[in-house]
Amino acid sequence: MMEYKGYHAEIKYSDEDRLFVGQVVGVSDTLAFHGASVSELEEMFHQSIDNYLAFCKEVGKTPEKEYKGRFNVRIPATLHRTAVLCAKQREMSLNDLVTRALEEECAKLTAEV
């Protein structure tokens, strides 16, 4: 992933086009770019973000932040019930229980790398 001004982009290589192709993640607006070399790709990524921020300023739109800290998760009703009961038993909110579970799982992944 590449990072610039708090935005991140996922990078893939297109064999067909012989180009690196990037797309900014975590925002609903489509911000895509490409380059034949890593330096060109990085330059185009920066340009994409700078243009996005300039456009937002021009039209009076607040630029989207990458992640808002909120997301919806669909789970089976039985798991939902179990999670609520588990949180209550621990005297914590469901949100705190889910946050802790995600932190623990992500920590395991980071430790594996």
N, CA, C and O atoms as a printed pandas DataFrame, in Angstrom:
     atom_number atom_name residue_name chain_id  residue_number  x_coord  y_coord  z_coord
0              1         N          MET        A               1    0.843   -1.184    0.000
1              2        CA          MET        A               1    0.000    0.000    0.000
2              3         C          MET        A               1    0.884    1.241    0.000
3              4         O          MET        A               1    2.001    1.235    0.518
4              5         N          MET        A               2    0.362    2.283   -0.584
5              6        CA          MET        A               2    1.039    3.572   -0.563
6              7         C          MET        A               2    0.237    4.504    0.337
7              8         O          MET        A               2   -0.972    4.333    0.487
8              9         N          GLU        A               3    0.908    5.494    0.941
9             10        CA          GLU        A               3    0.245    6.448    1.817
10            11         C          GLU        A               3    0.675    7.864    1.454
11            12         O          GLU        A               3    1.845    8.127    1.174
12            13         N          TYR        A               4   -0.307    8.770    1.466
13            14        CA          TYR        A               4   -0.037   10.176    1.191
14            15         C          TYR        A               4   -1.147   11.015    1.809
15            16         O          TYR        A               4   -2.327   10.805    1.528
16            17         N          LYS        A               5   -0.758   11.965    2.652
17            18        CA          LYS        A               5   -1.705   12.883    3.301
18            19         C          LYS        A               5   -2.845   12.158    4.008
19            20         O          LYS        A               5   -3.982   12.629    4.018
20            21         N          GLY        A               6   -2.527   11.004    4.602
21            22        CA          GLY        A               6   -3.541   10.256    5.349
22            23         C          GLY        A               6   -4.429    9.367    4.506
23            24         O          GLY        A               6   -5.345    8.734    5.032
24            25         N          TYR        A               7   -4.179    9.304    3.208
25            26        CA          TYR        A               7   -4.937    8.426    2.309
26            27         C          TYR        A               7   -4.040    7.257    1.911
27            28         O          TYR        A               7   -2.823    7.402    1.793
28            29         N          HIS        A               8   -4.659    6.101    1.707
29            30        CA          HIS        A               8   -3.916    4.900    1.321
30            31         C          HIS        A               8   -4.441    4.374   -0.005
31            32         O          HIS        A               8   -5.623    4.503   -0.325
32            33         N          ALA        A               9   -3.538    3.781   -0.761
33            34        CA          ALA        A               9   -3.915    3.222   -2.059
34            35         C          ALA        A               9   -3.444    1.782   -2.162
35            36         O          ALA        A               9   -2.345    1.428   -1.734
36            37         N          GLU        A              10   -4.302    0.973   -2.739
37            38        CA          GLU        A              10   -3.979   -0.417   -3.026
38            39         C          GLU        A              10   -3.380   -0.464   -4.428
39            40         O          GLU        A              10   -3.905    0.151   -5.357
40            41         N          ILE        A              11   -2.294   -1.187   -4.573
41            42        CA          ILE        A              11   -1.575   -1.239   -5.848
42            43         C          ILE        A              11   -1.623   -2.650   -6.418
43            44         O          ILE        A              11   -1.426   -3.632   -5.702
44            45         N          LYS        A              12   -1.885   -2.732   -7.705
45            46        CA          LYS        A              12   -1.837   -4.012   -8.428
46            47         C          LYS        A              12   -1.035   -3.794   -9.701
47            48         O          LYS        A              12   -0.833   -2.660  -10.135
48            49         N          TYR        A              13   -0.585   -4.875  -10.285
49            50        CA          TYR        A              13    0.128   -4.782  -11.559
50            51         C          TYR        A              13   -0.741   -5.404  -12.638
51            52         O          TYR        A              13   -1.268   -6.503  -12.465
52            53         N          SER        A              14   -0.890   -4.697  -13.754
53            54        CA          SER        A              14   -1.667   -5.203  -14.880
54            55         C          SER        A              14   -0.702   -5.734  -15.936
55            56         O          SER        A              14   -0.008   -4.964  -16.599
56            57         N          ASP        A              15   -0.665   -7.061  -16.085
57            58        CA          ASP        A              15    0.175   -7.674  -17.126
58            59         C          ASP        A              15   -0.259   -7.197  -18.507
59            60         O          ASP        A              15    0.566   -6.903  -19.371
60            61         N          GLU        A              16   -1.553   -7.129  -18.688
61            62        CA          GLU        A              16   -2.114   -6.756  -19.985
62            63         C          GLU        A              16   -1.671   -5.350  -20.412
63            64         O          GLU        A              16   -1.280   -5.133  -21.559
64            65         N          ASP        A              17   -1.738   -4.402  -19.468
65            66        CA          ASP        A              17   -1.377   -3.023  -19.783
66            67         C          ASP        A              17    0.083   -2.707  -19.487
67            68         O          ASP        A              17    0.600   -1.666  -19.893
68            69         N          ARG        A              18    0.744   -3.621  -18.772
69            70        CA          ARG        A              18    2.128   -3.427  -18.344
70            71         C          ARG        A              18    2.269   -2.138  -17.536
71            72         O          ARG        A              18    3.193   -1.348  -17.733
72            73         N          LEU        A              19    1.310   -1.956  -16.613
73            74        CA          LEU        A              19    1.274   -0.772  -15.762
74            75         C          LEU        A              19    0.953   -1.158  -14.327
75            76         O          LEU        A              19    0.286   -2.160  -14.066
76            77         N          PHE        A              20    1.439   -0.351  -13.413
77            78        CA          PHE        A              20    0.981   -0.441  -12.040
78            79         C          PHE        A              20   -0.305    0.370  -11.962
79            80         O          PHE        A              20   -0.378    1.485  -12.479
80            81         N          VAL        A              21   -1.313   -0.194  -11.318
81            82        CA          VAL        A              21   -2.615    0.463  -11.203
82            83         C          VAL        A              21   -2.938    0.613   -9.719
83            84         O          VAL        A              21   -2.825   -0.337   -8.945
84            85         N          GLY        A              22   -3.341    1.824   -9.340
85            86        CA          GLY        A              22   -3.649    2.069   -7.940
86            87         C          GLY        A              22   -5.046    2.599   -7.762
87            88         O          GLY        A              22   -5.605    3.228   -8.660
88            89         N          GLN        A              23   -5.613    2.343   -6.594
89            90        CA          GLN        A              23   -6.921    2.888   -6.250
90            91         C          GLN        A              23   -6.907    3.235   -4.767
91            92         O          GLN        A              23   -6.481    2.438   -3.930
92            93         N          VAL        A              24   -7.382    4.443   -4.457
93            94        CA          VAL        A              24   -7.464    4.892   -3.074
94            95         C          VAL        A              24   -8.568    4.092   -2.388
95            96         O          VAL        A              24   -9.661    3.931   -2.930
96            97         N          VAL        A              25   -8.270    3.599   -1.201
97            98        CA          VAL        A              25   -9.227    2.782   -0.453
98            99         C          VAL        A              25   -9.831    3.590    0.685
99           100         O          VAL        A              25   -9.229    4.548    1.170
100          101         N          GLY        A              26  -11.019    3.198    1.102
101          102        CA          GLY        A              26  -11.634    3.777    2.271
102          103         C          GLY        A              26  -12.455    5.036    2.034
103          104         O          GLY        A              26  -12.946    5.637    2.989
104          105         N          VAL        A              27  -12.612    5.445    0.781
105          106        CA          VAL        A              27  -13.471    6.591    0.456
106          107         C          VAL        A              27  -14.462    6.152   -0.611
107          108         O          VAL        A              27  -14.166    5.262   -1.408
108          109         N          SER        A              28  -15.638    6.773   -0.628
109          110        CA          SER        A              28  -16.646    6.350   -1.601
110          111         C          SER        A              28  -16.381    6.928   -2.986
111          112         O          SER        A              28  -16.814    6.359   -3.987
112          113         N          ASP        A              29  -15.664    8.070   -3.053
113          114        CA          ASP        A              29  -15.301    8.612   -4.365
114          115         C          ASP        A              29  -14.258    7.704   -5.006
115          116         O          ASP        A              29  -13.406    7.150   -4.313
116          117         N          THR        A              30  -14.322    7.552   -6.322
117          118        CA          THR        A              30  -13.361    6.714   -7.023
118          119         C          THR        A              30  -12.135    7.536   -7.366
119          120         O          THR        A              30  -12.204    8.486   -8.145
120          121         N          LEU        A              31  -11.006    7.156   -6.770
121          122        CA          LEU        A              31   -9.737    7.818   -7.030
122          123         C          LEU        A              31   -8.766    6.752   -7.511
123          124         O          LEU        A              31   -8.206    6.000   -6.712
124          125         N          ALA        A              32   -8.571    6.695   -8.824
125          126        CA          ALA        A              32   -7.709    5.684   -9.415
126          127         C          ALA        A              32   -6.602    6.374  -10.202
127          128         O          ALA        A              32   -6.758    7.512  -10.643
128          129         N          PHE        A              33   -5.487    5.676  -10.373
129          130        CA          PHE        A              33   -4.324    6.238  -11.059
130          131         C          PHE        A              33   -3.443    5.085  -11.541
131          132         O          PHE        A              33   -3.649    3.940  -11.139
132          133         N          HIS        A              34   -2.476    5.375  -12.387
133          134        CA          HIS        A              34   -1.581    4.333  -12.873
134          135         C          HIS        A              34   -0.229    4.940  -13.232
135          136         O          HIS        A              34   -0.090    6.155  -13.371
136          137         N          GLY        A              35    0.760    4.063  -13.377
137          138        CA          GLY        A              35    2.089    4.495  -13.766
138          139         C          GLY        A              35    2.905    3.324  -14.265
139          140         O          GLY        A              35    2.666    2.176  -13.889
140          141         N          ALA        A              36    3.867    3.623  -15.113
141          142        CA          ALA        A              36    4.714    2.580  -15.688
142          143         C          ALA        A              36    5.859    2.202  -14.749
143          144         O          ALA        A              36    6.434    1.121  -14.881
144          145         N          SER        A              37    6.193    3.081  -13.803
145          146        CA          SER        A              37    7.255    2.800  -12.838
146          147         C          SER        A              37    6.743    3.145  -11.449
147          148         O          SER        A              37    5.700    3.782  -11.301
148          149         N          VAL        A              38    7.474    2.725  -10.448
149          150        CA          VAL        A              38    7.064    3.015   -9.081
150          151         C          VAL        A              38    7.082    4.525   -8.843
151          152         O          VAL        A              38    6.166    5.062   -8.219
152          153         N          SER        A              39    8.109    5.211   -9.330
153          154        CA          SER        A              39    8.168    6.664   -9.120
154          155         C          SER        A              39    7.030    7.378   -9.850
155          156         O          SER        A              39    6.466    8.337   -9.321
156          157         N          GLU        A              40    6.686    6.924  -11.057
157          158        CA          GLU        A              40    5.574    7.528  -11.786
158          159         C          GLU        A              40    4.251    7.235  -11.070
159          160         O          GLU        A              40    3.383    8.102  -10.981
160          161         N          LEU        A              41    4.108    6.022  -10.569
161          162        CA          LEU        A              41    2.907    5.640   -9.829
162          163         C          LEU        A              41    2.749    6.513   -8.588
163          164         O          LEU        A              41    1.656    7.000   -8.299
164          165         N          GLU        A              42    3.831    6.705   -7.867
165          166        CA          GLU        A              42    3.791    7.536   -6.665
166          167         C          GLU        A              42    3.425    8.982   -7.015
167          168         O          GLU        A              42    2.622    9.608   -6.323
168          169         N          GLU        A              43    4.004    9.495   -8.069
169          170        CA          GLU        A              43    3.697   10.856   -8.523
170          171         C          GLU        A              43    2.218   10.990   -8.887
171          172         O          GLU        A              43    1.576   11.977   -8.531
172          173         N          MET        A              44    1.686   10.009   -9.589
173          174        CA          MET        A              44    0.278   10.047   -9.994
174          175         C          MET        A              44   -0.657    9.900   -8.784
175          176         O          MET        A              44   -1.732   10.498   -8.752
176          177         N          PHE        A              45   -0.250    9.117   -7.810
177          178        CA          PHE        A              45   -1.020    8.977   -6.579
178          179         C          PHE        A              45   -1.102   10.324   -5.865
179          180         O          PHE        A              45   -2.183   10.764   -5.474
180          181         N          HIS        A              46    0.047   10.971   -5.699
181          182        CA          HIS        A              46    0.074   12.281   -5.051
182          183         C          HIS        A              46   -0.787   13.278   -5.824
183          184         O          HIS        A              46   -1.538   14.054   -5.233
184          185         N          GLN        A              47   -0.671   13.247   -7.125
185          186        CA          GLN        A              47   -1.450   14.150   -7.969
186          187         C          GLN        A              47   -2.952   13.877   -7.815
187          188         O          GLN        A              47   -3.755   14.809   -7.762
188          189         N          SER        A              48   -3.314   12.629   -7.745
189          190        CA          SER        A              48   -4.715   12.236   -7.588
190          191         C          SER        A              48   -5.280   12.793   -6.282
191          192         O          SER        A              48   -6.378   13.349   -6.266
192          193         N          ILE        A              49   -4.540   12.648   -5.200
193          194        CA          ILE        A              49   -4.992   13.155   -3.893
194          195         C          ILE        A              49   -5.034   14.678   -3.903
195          196         O          ILE        A              49   -6.008   15.273   -3.443
196          197         N          ASP        A              50   -3.994   15.308   -4.418
197          198        CA          ASP        A              50   -3.956   16.776   -4.471
198          199         C          ASP        A              50   -5.112   17.325   -5.301
199          200         O          ASP        A              50   -5.740   18.312   -4.915
200          201         N          ASN        A              51   -5.396   16.691   -6.439
201          202        CA          ASN        A              51   -6.521   17.120   -7.282
202          203         C          ASN        A              51   -7.854   16.923   -6.567
203          204         O          ASN        A              51   -8.737   17.776   -6.653
204          205         N          TYR        A              52   -8.001   15.822   -5.875
205          206        CA          TYR        A              52   -9.222   15.542   -5.124
206          207         C          TYR        A              52   -9.447   16.611   -4.058
207          208         O          TYR        A              52  -10.550   17.141   -3.927
208          209         N          LEU        A              53   -8.401   16.927   -3.297
209          210        CA          LEU        A              53   -8.515   17.923   -2.238
210          211         C          LEU        A              53   -8.801   19.311   -2.814
211          212         O          LEU        A              53   -9.591   20.065   -2.246
212          213         N          ALA        A              54   -8.164   19.650   -3.937
213          214        CA          ALA        A              54   -8.405   20.942   -4.587
214          215         C          ALA        A              54   -9.838   21.024   -5.106
215          216         O          ALA        A              54  -10.493   22.056   -4.963
216          217         N          PHE        A              55  -10.328   19.935   -5.711
217          218        CA          PHE        A              55  -11.695   19.898   -6.218
218          219         C          PHE        A              55  -12.691   20.090   -5.081
219          220         O          PHE        A              55  -13.638   20.868   -5.196
220          221         N          CYS        A              56  -12.468   19.373   -3.983
221          222        CA          CYS        A              56  -13.370   19.482   -2.835
222          223         C          CYS        A              56  -13.404   20.922   -2.326
223          224         O          CYS        A              56  -14.473   21.449   -2.017
224          225         N          LYS        A              57  -12.255   21.546   -2.242
225          226        CA          LYS        A              57  -12.186   22.934   -1.783
226          227         C          LYS        A              57  -12.932   23.852   -2.743
227          228         O          LYS        A              57  -13.656   24.753   -2.319
228          229         N          GLU        A              58  -12.749   23.616   -4.044
229          230        CA          GLU        A              58  -13.370   24.438   -5.084
230          231         C          GLU        A              58  -14.899   24.384   -5.020
231          232         O          GLU        A              58  -15.570   25.403   -5.183
232          233         N          VAL        A              59  -15.437   23.198   -4.783
233          234        CA          VAL        A              59  -16.899   23.047   -4.773
234          235         C          VAL        A              59  -17.498   23.134   -3.371
235          236         O          VAL        A              59  -18.709   22.989   -3.205
236          237         N          GLY        A              60  -16.661   23.370   -2.369
237          238        CA          GLY        A              60  -17.154   23.507   -1.011
238          239         C          GLY        A              60  -17.540   22.201   -0.352
239          240         O          GLY        A              60  -18.375   22.179    0.551
240          241         N          LYS        A              61  -16.938   21.117   -0.797
241          242        CA          LYS        A              61  -17.232   19.796   -0.236
242          243         C          LYS        A              61  -16.146   19.437    0.784
243          244         O          LYS        A              61  -14.962   19.691    0.563
244          245         N          THR        A              62  -16.561   18.854    1.881
245          246        CA          THR        A              62  -15.587   18.360    2.850
246          247         C          THR        A              62  -14.999   17.064    2.307
247          248         O          THR        A              62  -15.739   16.119    2.032
248          249         N          PRO        A              63  -13.672   17.005    2.150
249          250        CA          PRO        A              63  -13.067   15.759    1.638
250          251         C          PRO        A              63  -13.364   14.599    2.586
251          252         O          PRO        A              63  -13.336   14.749    3.807
252          253         N          GLU        A              64  -13.641   13.467    2.005
253          254        CA          GLU        A              64  -13.891   12.285    2.831
254          255         C          GLU        A              64  -12.625   11.891    3.553
255          256         O          GLU        A              64  -11.523   11.983    3.011
256          257         N          LYS        A              65  -12.799   11.456    4.770
257          258        CA          LYS        A              65  -11.694   10.854    5.498
258          259         C          LYS        A              65  -11.683    9.388    5.123
259          260         O          LYS        A              65  -12.707    8.805    4.768
260          261         N          GLU        A              66  -10.504    8.813    5.210
261          262        CA          GLU        A              66  -10.338    7.439    4.757
262          263         C          GLU        A              66  -11.276    6.463    5.468
263          264         O          GLU        A              66  -12.004    5.709    4.823
264          265         N          TYR        A              67  -11.252    6.483    6.762
265          266        CA          TYR        A              67  -12.128    5.598    7.528
266          267         C          TYR        A              67  -12.784    6.423    8.616
267          268         O          TYR        A              67  -12.131    7.247    9.257
268          269         N          LYS        A              68  -14.043    6.212    8.822
269          270        CA          LYS        A              68  -14.792    7.004    9.775
270          271         C          LYS        A              68  -14.878    6.346   11.154
271          272         O          LYS        A              68  -15.344    6.968   12.108
272          273         N          GLY        A              69  -14.431    5.091   11.263
273          274        CA          GLY        A              69  -14.522    4.403   12.537
274          275         C          GLY        A              69  -15.874    3.763   12.776
275          276         O          GLY        A              69  -16.193    3.348   13.889
276          277         N          ARG        A              70  -16.668    3.689   11.711
277          278        CA          ARG        A              70  -17.992    3.057   11.816
278          279         C          ARG        A              70  -18.163    2.117   10.635
279          280         O          ARG        A              70  -17.795    2.442    9.507
280          281         N          PHE        A              71  -18.726    0.949   10.909
281          282        CA          PHE        A              71  -19.073    0.035    9.826
282          283         C          PHE        A              71  -20.144   -0.924   10.307
283          284         O          PHE        A              71  -20.272   -1.190   11.502
284          285         N          ASN        A              72  -20.898   -1.429    9.373
285          286        CA          ASN        A              72  -21.963   -2.388    9.683
286          287         C          ASN        A              72  -21.472   -3.787    9.404
287          288         O          ASN        A              72  -20.806   -4.042    8.400
288          289         N          VAL        A              73  -21.804   -4.681   10.293
289          290        CA          VAL        A              73  -21.422   -6.083   10.130
290          291         C          VAL        A              73  -22.680   -6.921   10.249
291          292         O          VAL        A              73  -23.454   -6.766   11.194
292          293         N          ARG        A              74  -22.880   -7.804    9.293
293          294        CA          ARG        A              74  -24.025   -8.706    9.352
294          295         C          ARG        A              74  -23.549  -10.043    9.912
295          296         O          ARG        A              74  -22.636  -10.677    9.383
296          297         N          ILE        A              75  -24.198  -10.445   10.993
297          298        CA          ILE        A              75  -23.851  -11.711   11.631
298          299         C          ILE        A              75  -25.149  -12.471   11.920
299          300         O          ILE        A              75  -26.225  -11.872   11.943
300          301         N          PRO        A              76  -25.054  -13.779   12.141
301          302        CA          PRO        A              76  -26.254  -14.540   12.477
302          303         C          PRO        A              76  -26.877  -14.006   13.774
303          304         O          PRO        A              76  -26.161  -13.570   14.676
304          305         N          ALA        A              77  -28.177  -14.041   13.862
305          306        CA          ALA        A              77  -28.902  -13.541   15.031
306          307         C          ALA        A              77  -28.435  -14.222   16.318
307          308         O          ALA        A              77  -28.346  -13.585   17.367
308          309         N          THR        A              78  -28.141  -15.502   16.232
309          310        CA          THR        A              78  -27.700  -16.221   17.437
310          311         C          THR        A              78  -26.350  -15.686   17.927
311          312         O          THR        A              78  -26.138  -15.570   19.134
312          313         N          LEU        A              79  -25.449  -15.364   17.018
313          314        CA          LEU        A              79  -24.154  -14.797   17.406
314          315         C          LEU        A              79  -24.347  -13.398   17.983
315          316         O          LEU        A              79  -23.678  -13.025   18.947
316          317         N          HIS        A              80  -25.253  -12.630   17.401
317          318        CA          HIS        A              80  -25.557  -11.285   17.911
318          319         C          HIS        A              80  -26.015  -11.389   19.373
319          320         O          HIS        A              80  -25.529  -10.668   20.245
320          321         N          ARG        A              81  -26.951  -12.293   19.614
321          322        CA          ARG        A              81  -27.470  -12.490   20.968
322          323         C          ARG        A              81  -26.355  -12.904   21.915
323          324         O          ARG        A              81  -26.237  -12.352   23.009
324          325         N          THR        A              82  -25.539  -13.862   21.514
325          326        CA          THR        A              82  -24.436  -14.348   22.347
326          327         C          THR        A              82  -23.452  -13.226   22.649
327          328         O          THR        A              82  -22.968  -13.106   23.774
328          329         N          ALA        A              83  -23.159  -12.409   21.648
329          330        CA          ALA        A              83  -22.208  -11.307   21.831
330          331         C          ALA        A              83  -22.748  -10.272   22.813
331          332         O          ALA        A              83  -22.003   -9.777   23.660
332          333         N          VAL        A              84  -24.030   -9.942   22.710
333          334        CA          VAL        A              84  -24.642   -8.982   23.639
334          335         C          VAL        A              84  -24.585   -9.528   25.067
335          336         O          VAL        A              84  -24.225   -8.807   25.998
336          337         N          LEU        A              85  -24.941  -10.800   25.235
337          338        CA          LEU        A              85  -24.902  -11.418   26.566
338          339         C          LEU        A              85  -23.473  -11.468   27.108
339          340         O          LEU        A              85  -23.244  -11.224   28.293
340          341         N          CYS        A              86  -22.540  -11.777   26.256
341          342        CA          CYS        A              86  -21.127  -11.824   26.639
342          343         C          CYS        A              86  -20.652  -10.439   27.093
343          344         O          CYS        A              86  -19.961  -10.320   28.105
344          345         N          ALA        A              87  -21.018   -9.408   26.354
345          346        CA          ALA        A              87  -20.635   -8.039   26.705
346          347         C          ALA        A              87  -21.255   -7.640   28.046
347          348         O          ALA        A              87  -20.580   -7.059   28.896
348          349         N          LYS        A              88  -22.527   -7.949   28.231
349          350        CA          LYS        A              88  -23.207   -7.611   29.492
350          351         C          LYS        A              88  -22.539   -8.319   30.670
351          352         O          LYS        A              88  -22.362   -7.737   31.740
352          353         N          GLN        A              89  -22.175   -9.570   30.459
353          354        CA          GLN        A              89  -21.526  -10.358   31.506
354          355         C          GLN        A              89  -20.185   -9.719   31.904
355          356         O          GLN        A              89  -19.781   -9.791   33.064
356          357         N          ARG        A              90  -19.519   -9.110   30.959
357          358        CA          ARG        A              90  -18.232   -8.457   31.210
358          359         C          ARG        A              90  -18.402   -6.977   31.585
359          360         O          ARG        A              90  -17.424   -6.253   31.769
360          361         N          GLU        A              91  -19.657   -6.552   31.691
361          362        CA          GLU        A              91  -19.985   -5.159   32.017
362          363         C          GLU        A              91  -19.328   -4.186   31.042
363          364         O          GLU        A              91  -18.699   -3.203   31.432
364          365         N          MET        A              92  -19.497   -4.501   29.758
365          366        CA          MET        A              92  -18.986   -3.630   28.709
366          367         C          MET        A              92  -20.023   -3.527   27.606
367          368         O          MET        A              92  -20.972   -4.310   27.561
368          369         N          SER        A              93  -19.843   -2.566   26.722
369          370        CA          SER        A              93  -20.782   -2.416   25.611
370          371         C          SER        A              93  -20.446   -3.425   24.514
371          372         O          SER        A              93  -19.337   -3.955   24.448
372          373         N          LEU        A              94  -21.417   -3.669   23.673
373          374        CA          LEU        A              94  -21.183   -4.541   22.518
374          375         C          LEU        A              94  -20.085   -3.942   21.641
375          376         O          LEU        A              94  -19.240   -4.665   21.113
376          377         N          ASN        A              95  -20.104   -2.627   21.491
377          378        CA          ASN        A              95  -19.077   -1.947   20.703
378          379         C          ASN        A              95  -17.677   -2.228   21.265
379          380         O          ASN        A              95  -16.749   -2.521   20.512
380          381         N          ASP        A              96  -17.533   -2.135   22.596
381          382        CA          ASP        A              96  -16.226   -2.388   23.219
382          383         C          ASP        A              96  -15.803   -3.850   23.048
383          384         O          ASP        A              96  -14.624   -4.137   22.840
384          385         N          LEU        A              97  -16.759   -4.761   23.137
385          386        CA          LEU        A              97  -16.456   -6.181   22.953
386          387         C          LEU        A              97  -15.949   -6.437   21.531
387          388         O          LEU        A              97  -14.947   -7.125   21.337
388          389         N          VAL        A              98  -16.641   -5.885   20.552
389          390        CA          VAL        A              98  -16.244   -6.068   19.147
390          391         C          VAL        A              98  -14.886   -5.417   18.896
391          392         O          VAL        A              98  -14.036   -5.990   18.215
392          393         N          THR        A              99  -14.684   -4.226   19.443
393          394        CA          THR        A              99  -13.394   -3.543   19.280
394          395         C          THR        A              99  -12.265   -4.396   19.839
395          396         O          THR        A              99  -11.230   -4.568   19.195
396          397         N          ARG        A             100  -12.468   -4.929   21.043
397          398        CA          ARG        A             100  -11.433   -5.764   21.661
398          399         C          ARG        A             100  -11.160   -7.020   20.819
399          400         O          ARG        A             100  -10.005   -7.396   20.615
400          401         N          ALA        A             101  -12.212   -7.654   20.341
401          402        CA          ALA        A             101  -12.042   -8.867   19.528
402          403         C          ALA        A             101  -11.272   -8.556   18.247
403          404         O          ALA        A             101  -10.390   -9.316   17.845
404          405         N          LEU        A             102  -11.609   -7.443   17.611
405          406        CA          LEU        A             102  -10.896   -7.055   16.388
406          407         C          LEU        A             102   -9.429   -6.734   16.674
407          408         O          LEU        A             102   -8.545   -7.128   15.914
408          409         N          GLU        A             103   -9.175   -6.023   17.764
409          410        CA          GLU        A             103   -7.793   -5.702   18.145
410          411         C          GLU        A             103   -6.983   -6.973   18.359
411          412         O          GLU        A             103   -5.843   -7.074   17.905
412          413         N          GLU        A             104   -7.577   -7.945   19.055
413          414        CA          GLU        A             104   -6.876   -9.197   19.332
414          415         C          GLU        A             104   -6.588   -9.966   18.043
415          416         O          GLU        A             104   -5.484  -10.480   17.867
416          417         N          GLU        A             105   -7.565  -10.053   17.145
417          418        CA          GLU        A             105   -7.360  -10.766   15.879
418          419         C          GLU        A             105   -6.338  -10.059   15.001
419          420         O          GLU        A             105   -5.491  -10.709   14.389
420          421         N          CYS        A             106   -6.411   -8.740   14.935
421          422        CA          CYS        A             106   -5.447   -7.985   14.125
422          423         C          CYS        A             106   -4.035   -8.089   14.701
423          424         O          CYS        A             106   -3.061   -8.134   13.949
424          425         N          ALA        A             107   -3.918   -8.126   16.025
425          426        CA          ALA        A             107   -2.613   -8.281   16.660
426          427         C          ALA        A             107   -1.998   -9.632   16.281
427          428         O          ALA        A             107   -0.790   -9.725   16.060
428          429         N          LYS        A             108   -2.816  -10.661   16.209
429          430        CA          LYS        A             108   -2.327  -11.988   15.805
430          431         C          LYS        A             108   -1.780  -11.935   14.383
431          432         O          LYS        A             108   -0.717  -12.486   14.096
432          433         N          LEU        A             109   -2.519  -11.262   13.493
433          434        CA          LEU        A             109   -2.059  -11.149   12.103
434          435         C          LEU        A             109   -0.747  -10.393   12.010
435          436         O          LEU        A             109    0.144  -10.786   11.257
436          437         N          THR        A             110   -0.619   -9.307   12.770
437          438        CA          THR        A             110    0.590   -8.504   12.711
438          439         C          THR        A             110    1.778   -9.289   13.274
439          440         O          THR        A             110    2.904   -9.152   12.795
440          441         N          ALA        A             111    1.518  -10.102   14.282
441          442        CA          ALA        A             111    2.581  -10.919   14.885
442          443         C          ALA        A             111    3.068  -11.987   13.913
443          444         O          ALA        A             111    4.232  -12.386   13.960
444          445         N          GLU        A             112    2.184  -12.451   13.033
445          446        CA          GLU        A             112    2.560  -13.493   12.055
446          447         C          GLU        A             112    3.461  -12.942   10.955
447          448         O          GLU        A             112    4.232  -13.690   10.354
448          449         N          VAL        A             113    3.370  -11.645   10.689
449          450        CA          VAL        A             113    4.121  -11.040    9.583
450          451         C          VAL        A             113    5.524  -10.779    9.949
451          452         O          VAL        A             113    6.292  -10.272    9.131
